[in-house]
């Protein structure tokens, strides 16, 4: 993407990073009308700073450590890109959650509740 426009910034988009196809399908089925979900396992596939900034929030699977490093993703967003986009984590054992918390992820949920929370996030970020 080139330079973000007002129109593109107003589009309702979110990123989901998970290697669980069933979970992602469940999230996609609960996505409200007017929203777009970008599924990726590599943040670089979304694009650079301008492209990630165009999204309202990131859903990050802390159990996907065999496919990508969730802590590295948080580091890319917070450190490399210096973005304050909301990062909602789900799953993951307590030590990984603690590391994600220290890396400045925003909130943490159980796998079983993330699909329900998606509707709440979309409502909160529907501006």
C-alpha positions as CSV (number, residue, x, y, z in Angstrom):
1,X,0.0,0.0,0.0
2,X,1.2,3.5,-0.8
3,X,0.2,6.4,1.4
4,X,-2.9,5.7,3.6
5,X,-5.9,7.7,2.7
6,X,-8.8,8.9,4.9
7,X,-11.0,6.4,3.1
8,X,-8.6,3.5,3.6
9,X,-8.1,4.4,7.3
10,X,-11.9,4.3,7.9
11,X,-12.1,0.7,6.6
12,X,-12.8,-1.8,9.4
13,X,-10.0,-4.3,9.3
14,X,-8.2,-6.6,11.8
15,X,-5.4,-9.0,11.7
16,X,-5.5,-12.6,13.1
17,X,-2.3,-14.5,13.5
18,X,-2.8,-18.2,14.2
19,X,-2.0,-21.6,12.8
20,X,-5.4,-23.0,13.9
21,X,-7.5,-23.1,10.8
22,X,-10.6,-24.2,12.6
23,X,-10.3,-21.3,15.1
24,X,-9.7,-18.8,12.4
25,X,-12.8,-20.1,10.5
26,X,-14.8,-19.6,13.6
27,X,-13.5,-16.1,14.0
28,X,-14.3,-15.3,10.4
29,X,-17.8,-16.6,10.8
30,X,-18.4,-14.2,13.7
31,X,-16.9,-11.2,12.0
32,X,-19.6,-8.5,11.7
33,X,-20.7,-7.2,8.4
34,X,-18.5,-4.4,7.1
35,X,-15.3,-5.9,8.7
36,X,-12.3,-7.5,6.9
37,X,-10.1,-10.0,8.6
38,X,-6.5,-10.5,7.4
39,X,-5.2,-13.9,8.2
40,X,-1.4,-14.2,8.3
41,X,1.4,-16.1,10.0
42,X,4.0,-13.4,9.1
43,X,3.4,-9.8,9.8
44,X,5.6,-8.8,6.9
45,X,2.9,-10.3,4.6
46,X,0.5,-7.6,5.8
47,X,3.1,-5.0,4.7
48,X,5.0,-2.3,6.4
49,X,4.2,0.3,9.0
50,X,1.4,2.0,6.9
51,X,-0.3,-1.3,6.2
52,X,-0.3,-2.5,9.8
53,X,-1.5,0.9,11.0
54,X,-4.6,0.5,8.8
55,X,-5.9,-2.3,11.1
56,X,-7.9,-1.7,14.2
57,X,-6.4,-4.5,16.2
58,X,-4.5,-7.8,16.1
59,X,-5.6,-11.2,17.5
60,X,-2.5,-13.1,18.4
61,X,-2.4,-16.8,19.1
62,X,0.2,-17.5,21.8
63,X,0.0,-21.2,21.1
64,X,1.3,-20.9,17.6
65,X,4.9,-21.0,18.6
66,X,5.7,-23.8,16.2
67,X,4.7,-21.6,13.2
68,X,5.8,-18.1,14.2
69,X,7.1,-16.4,17.3
70,X,4.2,-14.4,18.9
71,X,6.7,-12.5,21.1
72,X,8.6,-11.4,18.1
73,X,5.4,-10.2,16.5
74,X,4.7,-8.0,19.6
75,X,8.3,-6.8,19.4
76,X,7.9,-5.9,15.7
77,X,4.7,-3.9,16.4
78,X,5.7,-2.2,19.6
79,X,9.5,-1.8,19.0
80,X,10.3,-1.9,15.3
81,X,7.1,-0.1,14.1
82,X,6.4,1.8,17.3
83,X,2.7,1.3,16.8
84,X,0.1,1.3,19.6
85,X,-2.4,-0.9,17.7
86,X,-4.3,-3.1,20.2
87,X,-2.8,-6.6,20.5
88,X,-5.3,-9.1,22.0
89,X,-3.6,-12.4,22.8
90,X,-5.3,-15.8,23.3
91,X,-4.2,-19.2,24.5
92,X,-0.6,-19.8,25.6
93,X,0.8,-21.1,28.8
94,X,1.3,-18.7,31.8
95,X,5.0,-18.1,31.2
96,X,4.4,-17.1,27.6
97,X,1.5,-14.8,28.6
98,X,3.9,-13.2,31.2
99,X,6.5,-12.6,28.5
100,X,3.8,-11.2,26.1
101,X,2.6,-8.9,28.9
102,X,6.2,-7.7,29.5
103,X,6.5,-7.1,25.7
104,X,3.4,-4.8,26.0
105,X,0.6,-6.9,24.5
106,X,-2.7,-5.4,25.7
107,X,-5.1,-8.1,26.9
108,X,-5.2,-11.9,27.3
109,X,-8.0,-14.4,26.8
110,X,-8.6,-18.1,26.8
111,X,-8.9,-19.8,23.4
112,X,-12.5,-20.7,24.1
113,X,-13.6,-17.1,24.7
114,X,-11.8,-15.3,21.8
115,X,-14.6,-15.8,19.3
116,X,-17.1,-14.2,21.7
117,X,-14.7,-11.3,22.4
118,X,-14.3,-10.6,18.7
119,X,-17.8,-9.1,18.5
120,X,-17.0,-6.9,21.5
121,X,-13.7,-5.7,19.9
122,X,-15.4,-4.9,16.6
123,X,-18.1,-2.9,18.5
124,X,-15.4,-1.0,20.5
125,X,-13.3,-0.3,17.4
126,X,-16.1,0.5,15.0
127,X,-15.4,4.2,14.9
